Each structure stands twice: as C-alpha cells, then as structure tokens.
Amino acid sequence: MSRRFIVGGNWKMNGDKDKITEIVSNLMRGPLDPNAEVVIGVPSIYLAYVKSIMPDNISVAAQNCWKVPNGAFTGEVSPAMILDVGGEWVILGHSERRTIFNEKDDLIAEKVAHALDTGLNVIACIGESLEERESGKTEEVVFRQIKALLPAIADNWENVVLAYEPVWAIGTGKTATPQQAQDVHASLRHWLALNVSPDVAQNVRIQYGGSVTAANAKELAACSDIDGFLVGGASLKPEFIDIVNASQ
Ligand code: PGA
C-alpha cells in the first residue's frame, strides 16, 4: 500500500500581498512532482486571496481555527469560514500554538473534532521539546499527544495527516537526523497499529517537520516511514520546489 507523498508549507505569520504573489508564481513555474500533494498553510486574512491566485493542484490551509461554527469569539475563525473561502485544510496543534498560545491537548482535540466534522482535512502536529528528548521522554510525549486526538479523529483517519515536529528542530536550523525522524515515525506507526488499527497505521501519512531544507529533504524523504514534510522557513523560498520534489 503506498502513501502519497504530501508536503505542507507553513508560512506562519509571514508574507504580504507582494510576497505571496511572488511565492505563488514560483509554485506555478515549478515544476512540481505530480505525484506529490501540496498544501500551503497561510495566514487566515490572506486565505481568500491565496485561493484566488493558487493553481488548482495546490490546496490551501489555515494555520489554526476555533472549535465551533460561529458566535461570540472575537478574533477567531471557524472551519466553516475556512471552507467558505476555499480552504481545504487546517494545521492544528502546532508547537507554536501549544507553547506561545498555551493550547493544551484537550483544546486541540476539540478543534480537530470540529474541523473534521465540518469537512476540513487536518494536519495534526505533535512533537517533543529538547528537554523531553534529552530526558528520554520523546515517545511518552508523542504517544500522549496522539492519544489525546483519538476520540476526536474517530473514524476520520482518511482526512488526517500527522506531522511529527520535534520542537527543538523548528526554526532552529537543527534538523532531526533521518534516523532520529525515521525512528519516531516508525514508533508512531507501531503505536497506531496497537491502539487504533493496523490499517490506520499502514495508511496514515506522517510528515516530518523542523528545519527541512532542499539540502536535507531527499535523505529524509528516503526513509520508509516519512511520507512528506511540514515546512516553515523554506516554504517562503524558491527551494520549496525542491522539497516538494524530494521523493522523486
Ligand atoms: P521550520 O518550521 O521549517 O522553519 O523549522 C517548521 C514548522 O514550524 O512547521
């Protein structure tokens, strides 16, 4: 059973209309591996604009959403709104949401459940901090984070991609070695086989994220349990094309 390679760009809170137009033109020039799925996570305020200029072979994601369709939640955006302007995905549980905005596993689970119920696809992020890795707690942490999402995902695994992003590798220039990443991906799959089903373990796509660049993408992409990337900094640069094409 082959899992389609999927590369997500996560622009975070970067870009303006000029920069976005430049990035999209670059994506259109490609050439992009037609076997790779591409999803670009953009600031919510630019979702409709990005969607209006993005070619159809590239999906657009929000980087966060709230857990109900509408109401008195000043400043928030709902999955229904994301869908309404053409977004197909949402990134949830990113470590910046967890640390800077203090989002806990249970809130992330509520958001995941509502996003899936509304019809969005979800990139669900998990990953350990440096301190947790150094104290040998990597598996404990990622298993806890994924376990918290199980009731939210229920039987919607087809609409979920997991992103393993060790926090110490995000935006630091310190990439996990292919072996370190592969080991965690394989453990996650093993855990899913035991706690969800062998079928889900076999079919769910697990992206690696954390300082992925054109220089390290090919070696990471060659690992058997790495099914793509979630790319921050490099998704704003022309080298993103090479990252999308890394599994060719
Ligand atoms: P980075 O970010 O590629 O800049 O390390 C990855 C992410 O936060 O998704």
Residues whose N, C-alpha, C, O or C-beta is under 5 A from the ligand:
A	BS01	PGA	N10 A169 I170 G171 T172 G209 G210 S211 V212 L230 V231 G232 G233 A234
